[in-house]
């Protein structure tokens, strides 16, 4: 258990129990796949952000527990769908649901989790929060479609890359932090900024780990992004800051969607400084996340939010 889990141990435990309770279904396959993916060892950072944001802003009710579970269901639904789209075989060190059960069941259980999340939102009956979550899920879907459309496009710019990762990853972190403030009746703009920058840092580091991590530590196959034809920040930097031969090699590899040349691509990324540049960008995003917390009153919850920003760039998985 990480420090920010321990600081909200009781609330975090309540979220986990609610997730288990809400996974119940008369259809056995729904429960099997739902429990498999939900219990696969993730850190549940997005629910943690909901809890810490609410508590740091002085919230004293119980709806943050339900909102944390809702956020996790939406995140889990996107994972199920992503793994089908990306034809992924490994996530969090385990076989993906689509590899185990097939694509169709994974997509349909993802749909179940989305609909269960919105059933729970209706139960909360807070129209501004419902609107916030509806907008967030729509933006996430746009990001996934945009990423799919960019696959194999070796000319993706850093601006295009940042737009995609904001939509597909940072948006849900942003919503998680903003919901906590909304429940507490506090300043939503600063918390939304915190979540947005935290999510950007998290995804940039995730993309760096695809080039310098290992499957045992990261829980996914290194080189997957290359095999899927994804131009991520380390590779974009290497393409734009290497020699013409290196650029052609990177472009051909991405266009062919292959990881066969991973060792050569990794050497180009390292030689260009692509990893260092990406980590510098991630650290800047984490700093902006911490700066967004400046007006929060001092508390252990505020400290844990700040530490979570640091963790987003120091983690190994």
C-alpha positions in Angstrom: 0.0 0.0 0.0 1.4 3.4 -1.0 1.5 6.4 1.4 -1.5 8.1 -0.2 -3.5 4.9 0.2 -2.7 4.8 3.9 -3.8 8.4 4.5 -7.3 7.5 3.3 -7.3 3.8 4.4 -10.9 3.7 5.6 -12.3 5.6 2.6 -10.2 3.5 0.2 -11.5 0.3 1.8 -15.1 1.5 1.4 -14.5 2.3 -2.3 -13.1 -1.2 -2.9 -16.1 -2.8 -1.1 -18.5 -0.7 -3.1 -16.8 -1.7 -6.4 -17.3 -5.4 -5.5 -20.9 -4.8 -4.5 -21.7 -3.0 -7.7 -20.1 -5.6 -9.9 -22.8 -8.1 -9.0 -24.8 -9.3 -12.0 -27.2 -12.2 -12.9 -24.9 -12.8 -15.8 -21.9 -14.7 -14.6 -19.5 -13.6 -17.4 -20.1 -10.0 -16.4 -18.9 -10.6 -12.9 -16.0 -12.8 -14.0 -14.5 -10.3 -16.4 -15.4 -7.3 -14.3 -13.7 -8.7 -11.2 -10.7 -9.9 -13.2 -9.9 -6.5 -14.5 -10.9 -4.5 -11.4 -8.8 -6.8 -9.1 -5.8 -7.0 -11.4 -3.5 -5.0 -9.1 -4.0 -1.4 -10.3 -3.1 1.5 -7.9 -6.6 3.1 -8.4 -5.0 6.5 -8.6 -8.1 8.1 -10.1 -10.3 7.1 -7.1 -7.6 8.2 -4.8 -7.6 11.7 -6.5 -11.4 11.9 -5.9 -11.0 11.0 -2.2 -8.1 13.3 -1.5 -9.6 16.2 -3.5 -12.8 16.0 -1.6 -11.2 15.7 1.8 -8.5 18.4 1.1 -11.4 20.7 0.3 -13.2 20.0 3.6 -15.9 17.6 2.4 -17.5 15.6 5.2 -20.2 13.6 3.5 -20.2 10.1 1.9 -20.8 10.8 -1.8 -17.0 10.9 -2.5 -16.9 7.1 -1.9 -19.5 6.6 -4.6 -17.8 9.0 -7.0 -14.5 7.3 -6.5 -16.1 4.0 -7.5 -17.8 5.6 -10.5 -14.4 7.0 -11.7 -12.8 3.6 -11.4 -15.6 1.9 -13.3 -15.3 4.4 -16.2 -11.5 3.9 -16.2 -11.9 0.1 -16.2 -14.3 0.3 -19.1 -11.8 2.3 -21.1 -9.1 -0.3 -20.3 -11.3 -3.2 -21.6 -12.0 -1.3 -24.8 -8.4 -0.1 -25.2 -7.0 -3.6 -25.0 -9.4 -4.8 -27.7 -8.5 -1.9 -30.0 -4.7 -2.2 -29.3 -4.8 -6.0 -29.5 -2.9 -6.0 -26.2 -2.0 -9.3 -24.5 -0.6 -8.1 -21.2 -1.8 -5.5 -18.7 -0.6 -5.1 -15.0 1.5 -8.2 -15.4 -1.5 -10.4 -16.3 -3.2 -11.7 -19.5 -5.7 -9.1 -20.7 -9.4 -9.9 -20.6 -9.6 -9.9 -24.4 -6.8 -12.5 -24.6 -8.5 -14.7 -22.0 -12.2 -14.4 -22.9 -12.1 -12.8 -26.4 -12.9 -9.4 -27.9 -16.7 -9.5 -27.9 -17.1 -10.3 -24.1 -14.5 -7.6 -23.2 -16.3 -4.9 -25.2 -19.7 -5.8 -23.8 -18.5 -5.9 -20.2 -16.8 -2.6 -20.8 -20.3 -1.3 -21.8 -21.8 -2.8 -18.7 -19.2 -0.9 -16.5 -20.0 2.3 -18.3 -23.7 1.9 -17.8 -23.3 0.9 -14.1 -21.2 4.0 -13.5 -24.0 6.2 -14.9 -26.6 4.3 -12.9 -24.6 5.2 -9.8 -24.4 8.8 -11.0 -28.1 9.0 -11.3 -28.4 7.8 -7.7 -26.2 10.7 -6.6 -28.6 13.0 -8.4 -26.3 16.0 -8.8 -26.8 17.5 -12.3 -23.6 19.5 -12.4 -21.6 16.3 -11.6 -23.5 14.3 -14.1 -22.8 16.9 -16.7 -19.1 16.9 -15.8 -18.8 13.1 -16.1 -20.8 13.0 -19.3 -18.5 15.5 -20.9 -15.4 13.7 -19.6 -16.4 10.3 -21.0 -17.2 11.9 -24.4 -13.8 13.6 -24.5 -12.1 10.3 -23.5 -13.9 8.6 -26.4 -12.7 11.3 -28.8 -9.2 10.8 -27.6 -9.3 7.1 -28.2 -10.6 7.6 -31.7 -8.0 10.3 -32.4 -5.2 8.0 -31.2 -6.5 5.1 -33.4 -6.7 7.5 -36.4 -3.1 8.5 -35.7 -1.8 5.0 -35.6 0.9 4.4 -38.2 1.1 8.2 -38.9 4.8 9.0 -38.6 4.2 12.7 -39.0 2.2 13.1 -35.7 3.5 16.3 -34.0 4.1 16.9 -30.3 1.1 19.2 -30.3 -1.1 16.4 -31.7 0.4 13.9 -29.2 -0.4 16.2 -26.3 -3.9 16.7 -27.4 -4.5 12.9 -27.6 -3.0 12.2 -24.1 -5.1 15.1 -22.6 -8.2 13.6 -24.0 -7.5 9.9 -23.4 -5.8 10.1 -20.0 -5.6 13.5 -18.4 -9.4 14.2 -18.8 -10.4 11.5 -16.3 -7.8 12.7 -13.7 -9.1 16.2 -14.3 -12.7 15.1 -13.7 -11.7 13.1 -10.6 -10.1 16.1 -9.0 -12.8 18.5 -10.0 -15.6 16.2 -8.7 -14.0 16.2 -5.3 -14.0 20.0 -5.2 -17.6 20.1 -6.5 -18.8 17.8 -3.7 -17.1 20.1 -1.2 -18.5 23.3 -2.8 -14.9 24.5 -3.3 -12.9 26.1 -6.1 -13.2 23.6 -9.0 -10.9 25.4 -11.4 -7.7 24.9 -9.4 -8.5 21.3 -8.7 -9.3 20.6 -12.3 -5.9 22.1 -13.2 -4.3 19.9 -10.6 -5.9 16.8 -12.1 -5.2 17.8 -15.7 -1.4 18.3 -15.1 -1.2 15.2 -13.0 -2.8 13.2 -15.8 -0.4 14.7 -18.4 2.6 13.8 -16.3 1.3 10.3 -15.7 0.8 9.5 -19.4 4.1 11.0 -20.5 5.9 8.8 -18.0 3.8 5.8 -19.1 5.0 6.4 -22.6 8.7 6.7 -21.5 8.3 3.4 -19.6 7.5 1.8 -22.9 11.0 2.5 -24.0 13.0 2.0 -20.8 11.0 -0.2 -18.6 10.6 -4.0 -18.6 7.6 -6.2 -18.8 8.1 -7.6 -15.3 8.2 -4.2 -13.7 5.7 -2.2 -15.9 3.2 -5.1 -16.3 3.0 -4.7 -20.0 5.1 -5.6 -23.0 7.8 -3.1 -23.7 7.6 -1.9 -27.3 3.8 -2.2 -27.5 3.5 1.4 -28.6 5.9 0.8 -31.4 4.0 -2.3 -32.6 0.8 -0.3 -32.5 2.3 2.5 -34.6 2.0 5.1 -31.9 4.2 8.3 -32.1 4.7 9.1 -28.4 6.8 12.0 -27.0 10.2 10.1 -26.8 9.9 9.0 -30.4 8.6 12.3 -31.7 11.7 14.1 -30.2 14.0 11.5 -31.7 12.4 11.9 -35.1 12.7 15.7 -35.0 16.2 15.9 -33.4 18.2 13.1 -35.1 19.8 12.9 -38.5 17.9 12.2 -41.7 18.7 8.5 -41.8 17.3 8.1 -38.2 14.2 10.0 -39.1 13.6 7.8 -42.1 14.1 4.7 -40.0 11.7 5.9 -37.4 9.0 6.9 -39.9 9.3 3.5 -41.8 9.0 1.6 -38.5 5.9 3.5 -37.4 4.3 3.2 -40.8 4.9 -0.6 -40.8 3.6 -0.9 -37.1 6.3 -3.3 -36.1 8.4 -3.7 -32.9 11.0 -5.8 -34.7 13.4 -2.9 -34.8 12.9 -2.0 -31.1 16.6 -2.2 -30.2 17.5 0.2 -33.0 14.7 2.6 -32.3 15.6 2.6 -28.6 19.2 3.5 -29.4 17.9 6.4 -31.6 15.6 7.6 -28.8 18.4 7.5 -26.2 21.0 9.1 -28.4 18.6 12.0 -29.3 17.8 12.7 -25.6 14.2 11.8 -26.2 13.8 10.1 -22.8 15.4 13.0 -20.9 13.3 15.5 -22.8 10.1 13.6 -22.1 10.9 13.3 -18.4 11.7 17.0 -18.2 8.2 17.7 -19.7 6.6 15.2 -17.2 8.3 16.9 -14.3 7.1 20.3 -15.5 3.5 19.0 -15.6 3.9 17.6 -12.1 5.2 21.0 -10.9 2.2 22.7 -12.4 -0.1 20.2 -10.6 1.6 21.1 -7.3 1.3 24.8 -8.0 -2.5 24.4 -8.5 -2.7 23.3 -4.9 -1.2 26.4 -3.4 -4.5 28.0 -2.3 -5.7 24.8 -0.5 -5.5 25.0 3.3 -2.7 23.0 4.8 -3.6 19.4 5.6 -2.3 15.9 5.3 -4.6 15.4 2.3 -3.1 18.4 0.5 0.4 16.9 1.3 -0.7 13.6 -0.2 -2.0 15.3 -3.4 1.4 17.0 -3.8 3.2 13.7 -3.1 1.0 12.0 -5.7 2.3 14.5 -8.3 5.9 13.6 -7.4 5.0 9.9 -7.6 3.6 10.3 -11.1 7.1 11.0 -12.4 9.2 8.8 -10.1 7.2 5.5 -10.5 8.5 2.5 -12.3 5.1 1.1 -13.4 
